Amino acid sequence: MAVAQAKPSLEDLPSEAPPPSRYLNRELSLLDYSERVLARGENASLPLLERVRCLHFFARNLDDFFQIRVAGLKDQLEAAPDVASPDGKTPVQQLFDIRRRAEELGTRQSRLWNRHLLPELAQKGIRLIDSEGLAKKDLDHLSRYFRNQVFPVLTPLAVDPGHPFPYLSNFSLNFAVIVRDPLRRDQRFARLKVPPLLPRFVALPDGERFVPLESVIAANLQALFPGMEVLKHTLFRVTRDNDLEVRDSEADDLLVTIQTELLRQRRRARAVRLEVHRDLPDEVRTLLMRELDLADEDVYEVDGLLDLGGVDFLADLDRPDLQVERFVPSLPPRLVASESKPRSIFNVLADGDVLLHHPYDSFAGSVVSFIQQAAADPKVLAIKQTLYRTSGPASPIAIALAQAAEAGKQVAALVELKARGDEQANIEWAQQLEQSGVHVVYGLVGLKTHAKLTLVVRQEGRRIRRYVHAATGNYNPSTAKSYEDIGLLTCDDEIGADVSEFFNFLTGYSRQRKFRQLLVAPMGLRAGLLELIRSERKQPDGRIVIKVNNLTDQEIIDALYEAAQAGTRIDLIVRGMCCLRPGLRGLSDRIQVRSLVGHFLEHSRIFRFGSERRGVEYYVGSADVMDRNLDRRVEAVVPVRDSLLKAQLAEVIDIELADDVLAWELDADGAWHQAPMRKGVDTHRRLMELAAERTRLAEDPLGGG
């Protein structure tokens, strides 16, 4: 049966490309970033398991792209099909381009896995094999594993007039099974979900060979359909819309609303992609497309293993010979203890600010220690913190906050329930914090709180002193080992007063619009950045450097164009999406854009304005240059005013601008290419070397003398 298509067909698109635009398409730019990640996996000079991990990241990026970006375009296609993006593309045109690019990237992904990584893994003693052709003792091992671990959690679901087509959850890996009744001789269809909580690969006794879980299940399908003939089986995978929409302006209780919406979302989220093997029977393909309301252009054929995001299991194997050399973070020199016990972080900050650069600087020895010391210090009266993504109730930060509350301190935590993908986890551990006496609030109506701030209020003699940690990254000790982020520890009076008022704004009732030092969204961050850009535009030696994850906001882009036209030299370091088109004569020929893709995820946001002659201003914070960050989120950006800390930031920026190993450069035509190698500057390696050198000097300032 053909699938009805109640939507414009991608086949009907005109072949000619739209005229050039001053903006690049944000969706295609995001695919460009995924391509850079995939290209790193294709780099044969990298350690083998590092390349496997890149393939994992690429697959997960593509999953996220479909469940958010493609789902959003499909919604727009229904609601406003004629509304074009800033670069002039309608939703249909964007979906057409995405389909073409996604197919190309999928082909490269399969080629990398099948032709390169699999054979190279086998050469190194890590073999991924199918259950067919195994020796009897190996088959017996897999059979016991299936009976004891897998069979009890499997649920085959029949599809017939008495059994409606089952709901297929997001990212679920499923078997389509065709069975035949030997008595009636009729064929029937059943769906079997591969359990997502079981390990994706099953190790054989030698510890060197691994069998995909789906292969173990396939070899034992008959046990699930006793008395029936299993004629055919194949795998498919479903991607659904996962962009949670909450009208919190209408919610009496945001916590209850989020919980309710999560349940509703799981049940009604539309399918946006179907991944299948090439051997999928036509009748099953038609059935799946009909039941999922998908068209031909939503179906992607995969050559080989479905869901390559699961290969992180292999990347995590204990094979240091096949991985990037392990890096041990160090403490910033001023936090290094002179004796066996750690220095009081409050005494350190009383002598001056401290700049943190993770993962080179230890997150546990700095940020976690700061909060733990605050929780244990009898002079500390209050701790306030924003929490967006954490490592859950077992996080040392969550434990310290609970202990501080139990000790009688005033502890407030703003837990953002709308952190995409972490909604349920944040609900669960926020409730545990409440049980410990922490005052938990769930954000502002209509806004997502993305700021990364901690305030510690301490009684010191007759005065109250406020200590602040402001950061570009989340309070997550796990991701802090692989995400590159900047943090500022300070007891600056003006910043402390600003952060104190910022938390009052979050937890109480406030219409405060201006702060002394902070740039806060949605009130003043956009205006503040525009003022800084326009001020620099007026200078004869104008100079701007911006490092962010994404740059998509049109007003900021236009301001940068105007500054470049006035003679300002601009360098942009943008890891992901960039909608600014550099190098256009008369518009952006003084703007250069680069992206760094390496072992660590570049995540910090740094804004630099000024020249060596006039002096340089630095700001760091949580906000990317996107309309959502500037207008629909609560963000905080703080100035870095200490001259020594400015020098540290200058060192980071200069290294990243000189990088010719990890760096990619954006052309005027919108294409990315790897920077030509001249000096072999690898940002991550160089910053690791500098961190190790600082540690040596701090521990032995005389150099062994």
C-alpha positions in Angstrom: 0.0 0.0 0.0 1.5 3.4 -1.0 2.0 6.0 1.7 -0.1 9.1 1.4 1.9 12.3 1.4 0.1 15.3 2.8 3.2 17.4 2.5 5.2 19.1 -0.3 7.4 16.6 -2.0 11.2 17.3 -2.1 11.2 15.9 -5.6 9.3 19.0 -6.8 12.0 21.5 -5.9 13.7 23.6 -8.6 17.3 22.5 -9.3 18.8 26.0 -9.3 20.3 27.3 -6.1 19.0 30.4 -4.4 20.9 33.6 -4.9 23.9 34.2 -2.5 23.0 35.7 0.8 24.9 37.7 3.4 23.9 34.9 5.9 24.7 31.2 5.9 22.0 28.7 6.6 22.1 27.7 10.3 20.9 24.1 9.7 23.4 23.3 7.0 26.1 25.1 9.2 25.3 22.6 12.0 25.7 19.7 9.5 29.1 21.3 8.6 30.2 21.0 12.2 29.2 17.3 12.3 31.2 16.8 9.1 34.2 18.3 10.8 33.8 15.8 13.6 33.5 13.0 11.1 36.6 14.2 9.3 38.5 13.9 12.6 37.5 10.3 12.7 38.8 9.8 9.2 42.2 11.1 10.2 44.4 8.0 10.1 47.2 9.7 12.2 45.0 9.7 15.3 44.9 6.8 17.8 42.4 4.2 16.7 40.0 4.4 19.6 40.0 8.2 19.4 38.8 7.8 15.8 36.1 5.3 17.1 35.0 7.9 19.6 34.7 10.6 16.9 32.4 8.3 15.0 30.3 8.0 18.2 30.1 11.8 18.6 29.2 12.2 14.9 26.4 9.7 15.1 25.0 11.3 18.3 25.3 14.8 16.7 23.3 13.6 13.8 20.7 12.0 16.0 20.3 15.3 17.9 20.1 17.2 14.6 17.2 15.2 13.4 15.3 15.1 16.7 15.6 18.9 17.1 16.4 20.8 13.9 14.7 18.6 11.3 11.7 18.2 13.6 11.5 22.0 13.9 11.6 22.4 10.1 8.8 19.9 9.7 6.7 21.8 12.2 7.4 25.0 10.2 6.6 23.3 7.0 3.0 22.7 8.3 2.6 26.0 10.1 4.4 28.5 7.7 5.6 26.7 4.6 6.4 30.0 2.7 8.4 31.7 5.4 12.1 31.6 4.4 15.2 31.5 6.6 17.5 34.5 6.7 19.5 33.0 3.8 16.3 32.8 1.7 15.5 29.1 1.9 12.0 27.8 2.5 11.5 24.8 4.8 11.1 22.5 1.8 14.4 23.7 0.3 16.2 23.3 3.6 14.8 19.8 4.1 15.9 18.9 0.5 19.5 20.2 1.2 19.5 18.4 4.5 18.5 15.1 2.9 21.2 15.4 0.3 23.9 16.3 2.9 22.8 13.7 5.4 22.9 10.9 2.8 26.5 12.0 1.8 27.6 12.0 5.5 25.9 8.7 6.1 27.8 7.1 3.2 31.1 8.5 4.6 30.2 7.2 8.1 29.5 3.7 6.9 32.6 3.7 4.7 34.8 4.8 7.6 33.3 2.1 9.9 33.2 -0.8 7.4 36.4 -0.3 5.4 38.7 1.3 7.9 37.9 1.1 11.6 36.5 -2.4 11.7 39.6 -3.9 9.9 42.0 -1.8 12.0 40.3 -2.8 15.2 40.6 -6.5 14.2 44.3 -6.0 13.5 44.7 -4.7 17.1 42.9 -7.6 18.7 39.4 -6.1 18.9 37.1 -8.0 16.7 33.4 -7.3 16.1 31.8 -10.4 14.8 28.4 -11.9 14.0 27.2 -15.0 15.8 27.1 -17.0 12.6 30.0 -19.4 12.2 31.1 -19.4 15.8 32.5 -22.4 17.5 30.2 -24.4 19.7 31.7 -23.2 23.0 31.2 -19.5 21.9 27.6 -20.2 20.8 26.9 -21.9 24.2 28.3 -18.8 25.9 26.0 -16.5 24.0 23.1 -18.8 24.5 23.5 -18.7 28.3 23.9 -14.9 28.2 20.7 -14.7 26.1 18.7 -17.0 28.5 19.9 -15.3 31.6 20.3 -11.6 30.7 18.3 -10.9 27.5 15.3 -13.2 27.2 13.6 -12.1 30.4 13.4 -8.4 29.3 12.3 -9.0 25.7 8.7 -8.4 24.7 7.7 -9.4 21.1 4.6 -7.5 20.0 2.3 -8.9 17.3 0.7 -6.6 14.8 -2.7 -7.8 13.6 -6.4 -6.8 13.9 -6.3 -7.7 17.6 -3.0 -6.0 18.3 -2.6 -2.4 17.0 0.8 -1.2 15.8 2.9 -0.5 18.9 4.4 2.9 19.8 8.1 3.0 18.8 10.1 5.1 21.2 12.7 7.7 20.2 16.0 6.2 19.0 14.7 2.7 19.6 16.4 -0.1 17.7 13.9 -2.7 16.7 13.5 -6.0 14.9 10.9 -6.4 12.2 10.1 -10.1 12.3 8.0 -12.0 9.7 6.7 -15.3 11.1 4.5 -18.0 9.6 1.9 -20.1 11.3 2.7 -23.7 10.2 -1.0 -24.7 10.5 -2.7 -21.7 8.8 0.2 -21.0 6.6 -0.4 -17.2 6.9 2.4 -14.7 7.5 2.4 -12.3 10.4 4.5 -9.3 11.5 5.9 -8.7 14.9 8.0 -6.0 16.4 10.8 -6.7 18.9 12.6 -3.9 20.7 16.4 -4.3 21.4 16.6 -3.5 25.2 18.4 -0.1 25.5 19.6 -0.7 29.0 21.7 -3.8 28.1 25.3 -3.4 26.8 25.3 -3.0 23.1 28.1 -5.5 22.6 28.6 -8.9 24.3 32.1 -10.0 25.0 33.2 -13.5 24.3 35.3 -15.3 26.9 38.6 -14.3 25.2 37.8 -10.6 25.8 38.9 -9.8 22.3 35.8 -10.6 20.3 32.5 -8.8 20.6 29.1 -9.7 19.3 26.4 -7.0 18.8 23.5 -7.5 21.1 21.1 -7.5 18.1 23.1 -10.4 16.6 22.7 -12.4 19.8 19.0 -11.8 19.8 18.7 -12.7 16.1 20.4 -16.0 16.7 17.8 -16.9 19.3 14.6 -15.4 17.7 13.0 -18.8 17.6 12.8 -18.9 21.4 10.5 -15.9 21.3 8.1 -17.4 18.7 7.7 -21.1 19.8 5.7 -23.1 17.3 6.1 -20.5 14.6 8.4 -20.3 11.6 10.7 -17.3 11.6 10.9 -16.4 7.9 12.7 -13.0 7.9 14.1 -10.5 10.3 15.7 -7.1 9.9 16.5 -4.1 12.0 15.2 -0.5 11.9 15.6 2.5 14.0 13.2 5.5 14.7 14.0 9.1 15.4 11.2 11.3 16.9 10.7 15.0 17.6 12.3 15.6 21.1 12.0 19.3 21.4 10.0 19.7 24.6 7.5 22.6 24.4 6.2 23.9 27.7 3.9 26.8 28.0 5.1 27.7 31.4 3.4 31.0 31.4 0.1 29.0 31.8 1.6 26.6 34.4 0.5 26.8 38.0 3.3 24.4 39.0 6.3 24.3 36.6 7.6 21.0 38.1 4.2 19.2 37.6 3.9 20.7 34.1 7.3 19.5 33.0 6.6 16.0 34.3 3.3 15.9 32.6 4.7 17.2 29.3 7.5 14.6 29.4 4.9 11.8 29.5 2.8 13.4 26.8 5.9 14.0 24.6 6.9 10.4 24.8 3.5 9.3 23.6 2.7 11.8 20.8 6.1 12.9 19.4 6.1 12.7 15.6 8.6 10.5 13.8 11.1 12.4 11.7 13.5 9.7 10.5 13.5 6.0 9.8 16.8 4.2 9.5 16.7 0.7 7.8 18.9 -1.9 6.4 18.9 -2.4 2.7 17.4 -5.9 3.1 14.1 -4.5 4.6 11.2 -6.1 2.7 9.1 -3.7 0.7 5.9 -4.7 2.5 7.5 -3.9 5.9 8.9 -0.6 4.7 5.5 0.4 3.5 3.9 -0.7 6.8 6.5 1.3 8.8 6.1 4.4 6.7 2.3 4.3 6.9 2.2 3.8 10.7 4.9 6.4 11.3 3.4 8.9 8.8 6.7 9.2 7.0 7.5 9.7 3.3 10.3 8.2 1.1 12.6 11.2 1.9 12.4 10.4 5.6 13.8 6.9 5.2 17.6 6.4 5.3 19.3 3.1 4.2 22.3 2.1 6.3 25.1 -0.2 5.1 26.2 -2.1 8.1 25.7 -1.6 11.8 22.6 0.5 12.8 23.2 3.2 15.5 26.9 3.7 15.3 26.5 6.0 18.3 26.8 2.8 20.4 30.5 2.3 19.4 31.5 4.3 22.5 31.4 0.9 24.2 34.5 0.0 22.2 36.1 3.4 22.6 36.0 3.0 26.3 37.9 -0.4 26.3 41.0 -0.5 28.5 43.5 -0.2 25.7 45.6 2.9 26.5 47.9 1.9 23.6 45.0 2.8 21.2 43.8 6.0 22.9 45.0 9.6 23.3 47.5 9.8 26.1 45.7 10.4 29.3 45.9 13.9 30.7 45.9 14.6 34.4 44.5 18.1 35.2 46.6 20.3 37.5 45.7 23.0 40.0 46.1 26.7 39.2 49.4 27.7 40.9 47.7 29.9 43.5 45.5 27.0 44.7 48.4 24.6 45.2 48.9 23.9 48.9 52.2 24.8 50.4 51.9 21.9 52.8 49.9 18.7 52.9 46.5 20.3 53.5 44.8 22.5 50.9 44.9 26.3 51.1 41.7 28.1 52.1 40.2 29.2 48.9 38.8 32.3 50.6 42.2 33.4 51.7 43.5 32.9 48.1 40.7 35.0 46.6 41.2 37.8 49.2 44.6 38.3 47.6 43.2 38.4 44.0 41.0 36.7 41.4 41.7 33.3 40.0 41.1 32.2 36.4 40.3 28.6 35.7 40.7 26.9 32.4 39.2 23.4 32.3 40.0 20.6 31.6 43.6 21.8 31.9 42.9 23.1 35.4 41.4 20.5 37.8 37.6 21.0 38.2 37.6 18.9 41.4 40.5 20.8 42.9 39.0 24.2 42.1 35.2 24.5 41.6 34.2 21.4 43.6 36.7 22.4 46.4 35.3 25.9 46.5 31.8 24.6 47.1 32.9 21.9 49.5 34.9 24.4 51.5 32.0 26.8 51.6 29.7 24.0 52.8 32.1 23.1 55.6 33.1 26.6 56.7 31.3 27.9 59.8 31.7 31.5 58.6 29.7 30.8 55.4 26.1 32.0 55.8 24.6 31.2 52.4 25.3 29.4 49.1 23.4 30.1 46.0 23.9 28.3 42.7 22.4 27.9 39.2 22.4 24.3 38.0 21.7 23.4 34.3 23.3 20.0 33.6 24.9 18.1 36.4 26.1 14.5 37.1 23.1 13.9 39.4 22.6 13.3 43.1 26.0 11.5 43.4 27.7 14.7 42.2 30.1 16.0 44.9 28.5 19.5 44.3 25.0 18.2 45.0 26.3 16.4 48.1 28.1 19.5 49.4 24.9 21.7 48.9 22.8 19.1 50.8 25.4 19.0 53.6 25.5 22.8 53.8 21.7 22.9 54.1 21.7 20.2 56.8 24.3 22.3 58.7 21.9 25.2 58.8 23.2 27.4 56.0 20.9 29.2 53.7 21.3 27.2 50.4 19.4 28.0 47.2 19.7 26.1 44.0 18.0 27.2 40.7 17.6 23.9 38.8 16.6 24.4 35.2 14.0 21.8 34.4 14.0 22.6 30.7 17.6 21.5 30.1 17.1 19.5 26.9 17.6 15.8 27.4 18.1 16.2 31.2 14.6 17.1 32.2 13.8 13.9 34.1 17.2 13.6 35.7 17.1 17.2 37.0 13.6 16.7 38.4 14.7 13.6 40.4 17.8 15.1 41.9 16.2 18.5 42.6 13.6 16.7 44.7 16.4 15.0 46.6 18.0 18.4 47.3 14.7 19.7 48.6 14.5 16.8 51.0 17.9 17.9 52.4 16.6 21.4 53.1 17.9 23.2 50.0 15.6 25.9 48.7 15.0 24.8 45.1 13.5 27.0 42.5 12.8 26.0 38.9 13.5 29.0 36.8 11.6 32.0 35.4 8.3 31.9 33.6 9.0 31.9 29.8 12.8 31.8 30.1 15.4 29.0 30.4 18.1 29.8 32.9 21.4 29.0 31.3 23.7 31.1 33.5 26.6 29.4 35.4 27.0 31.2 38.7 27.7 30.4 42.3 27.5 32.9 45.2 29.0 32.3 48.6 28.2 34.7 51.4 30.7 34.7 54.3 30.9 36.5 57.6 34.4 38.0 58.1 34.6 39.9 61.3 32.1 42.8 61.1 31.6 42.6 57.4 29.9 40.4 54.9 32.0 39.3 51.9 30.7 37.7 48.8 32.6 35.2 46.8 31.6 34.3 43.2 32.3 31.6 40.7 31.2 32.6 37.2 31.7 30.1 34.3 31.1 29.2 30.7 30.4 25.6 31.5 28.1 23.4 33.6 28.6 22.3 37.2 29.3 18.7 36.0 32.6 17.0 37.1 32.2 14.4 34.4 32.0 16.6 31.4 34.6 19.0 32.9 37.2 16.4 32.0 36.5 16.7 28.3 34.8 20.1 27.8 37.0 23.2 27.4 35.6 25.9 29.6 36.6 29.1 31.5 35.8 30.0 35.1 36.4 33.1 37.2 36.7 33.0 41.0 36.5 36.4 42.6 35.5 38.4 45.7 35.2 41.6 43.7 32.7 43.8 45.6 30.8 45.0 42.5 30.6 41.6 40.9 29.5 40.1 44.2 26.7 42.7 44.6 25.6 42.1 41.0 25.4 38.3 41.5 23.6 38.8 44.7 21.0 40.9 42.9 21.0 38.4 40.1 19.9 35.6 42.4 17.2 37.9 43.9 16.0 38.4 40.4 15.8 34.6 39.9 14.2 33.6 43.1 12.0 36.5 44.0 10.2 39.4 42.2 12.4 41.9 40.5 12.3 44.1 37.4 16.0 45.0 37.6 17.4 45.8 34.2 20.9 47.0 34.9 23.9 45.7 36.8 27.2 47.2 37.7 29.5 44.8 35.9 27.5 41.8 34.7 25.9 41.7 31.3 22.7 39.7 31.8 20.2 38.3 29.3 17.5 38.9 28.4 17.7 42.4 29.9 21.0 43.9 28.8 23.4 41.4 27.2 22.3 42.1 23.6 22.6 45.9 24.1 25.9 45.5 25.9 27.5 43.4 23.1 26.2 45.8 20.5 27.6 48.8 22.4 31.0 47.1 22.7 31.0 46.3 19.0 29.9 49.7 17.9 32.4 51.4 20.2 35.2 49.4 18.7 34.0 50.2 15.2 34.8 53.9 15.9 38.4 53.2 16.8 41.1 53.5 14.1 42.8 50.4 15.5 39.5 48.5 16.1 40.0 44.9 17.1 37.4 42.3 18.1 37.9 38.6 19.0 34.9 36.4 19.8 35.0 32.8 20.8 31.7 31.0 21.1 29.9 27.7 20.3 27.5 29.2 17.8 27.0 32.6 16.0 23.6 32.9 14.4 22.0 36.2 15.6 21.4 38.5 12.7 21.6 41.8 14.6 25.0 40.9 16.1 26.2 39.7 12.7 25.1 42.9 11.0 26.9 44.9 13.7 30.1 42.9 13.0 29.7 43.5 9.3 29.4 47.2 10.0 32.5 47.2 12.2 34.5 45.4 9.5 33.4 47.9 6.9 34.6 50.6 9.1 38.1 49.0 9.3 37.8 46.9 12.5 39.8 43.6 12.3 37.7 40.7 13.6 38.6 37.1 14.4 35.8 34.7 15.2 36.4 31.3 16.8 33.1 29.4 16.3 33.0 25.7 17.1 29.5 24.9 15.7 27.0 27.0 13.7 28.2 30.2 12.1 25.7 32.2 9.9 28.2 35.0 9.3 29.8 34.8 5.8 33.4 36.0 6.0 35.6 37.3 3.3 33.0 39.1 1.1 34.6 42.1 -0.5 33.3 45.4 1.0 31.3 43.6 3.6 33.3 41.1 5.6 36.8 41.0 4.1 38.3 42.0 7.5 36.6 39.1 9.2 38.1 35.6 9.6 36.2 32.6 11.0 37.8 29.4 12.3 36.6 26.3 14.2 38.7 24.0 16.4 37.8 20.3 16.5 40.0 18.1 18.7 40.1 15.7 21.6 38.4 18.3 23.9 35.1 19.9 23.1 35.6 23.7 22.7 32.9 25.1 24.9 34.0 28.4 26.4 32.7 31.8 25.4 35.2 34.6 25.4 34.7 38.2 24.2 37.7 40.5 23.6 37.5 44.1 22.6 40.3 46.6 22.2 43.9 46.9 21.1 47.3 46.8 22.6 47.6 50.6 22.4 44.3 51.3 24.1 44.0 48.3 26.3 41.8 45.2 26.0 38.6 44.3 27.7 37.7 40.7 28.3 34.3 39.1 29.1 33.5 35.4 29.8 30.2 33.8 30.4 27.4 31.3 29.5 25.9 32.9 26.4 26.4 32.0 22.7 25.6 34.6 20.1 22.2 33.3 19.2 18.8 35.0 19.5 17.6 32.3 22.0 20.6 33.1 24.3 20.2 36.9 24.0 16.4 37.1 24.2 14.9 33.9 25.6 17.4 32.7 28.2 18.8 34.0 31.4 22.5 34.3 30.8 25.4 36.0 32.6 28.6 37.4 31.2 31.2 38.9 33.5 34.3 41.1 32.9 37.8 39.9 33.6 39.6 42.9 35.0 42.8 41.6 36.6 45.8 42.3 34.3 47.4 38.9 35.0 44.1 37.1 34.2 43.8 39.1 31.0 47.3 37.9 30.0 46.1 34.3 30.6 43.1 34.8 28.3 45.3 36.5 25.7 47.6 33.4 25.8 44.6 31.1 25.2 43.2 33.3 22.3 46.6 33.7 20.7 47.2 29.9 20.7 43.8 29.2 19.2 44.3 31.8 16.5 47.7 30.3 15.6 46.4 26.7 15.6 47.1 24.9 12.3 46.4 21.3 13.4 42.9 21.3 14.8 41.7 24.4 13.0 39.2 24.7 10.2 38.6 28.0 8.3 35.4 29.3 6.7 35.4 30.6 3.1 33.2 33.3 1.6 31.3 30.6 -0.3 30.4 29.0 3.0 32.8 26.0 2.7 35.0 24.9 5.5 38.6 23.7 4.9 41.3 22.6 7.2 43.8 25.3 8.0 47.1 24.8 6.1 49.8 23.5 8.5 52.8 25.7 8.8 54.1 25.6 12.4 52.2 22.5 13.7 50.4 24.4 16.6 47.9 22.0 18.3 45.9 24.0 20.8 45.0 21.2 23.1 48.5 19.8 23.2 50.0 23.2 23.7 47.7 24.1 26.6 48.3 20.8 28.2 52.0 21.5 28.1 51.6 24.9 29.6 49.4 23.5 32.4 52.0 20.9 33.2 54.7 23.6 33.2 52.8 25.8 35.6 52.3 22.9 38.0 56.1 22.2 38.0 56.9 25.8 38.7 54.3 25.9 41.5 55.6 22.8 43.2 59.2 23.6 42.7 59.7 27.3 42.0 63.5 27.0 42.2 63.5 24.3 39.5 65.1 21.7 41.7 67.7 24.1 43.1 
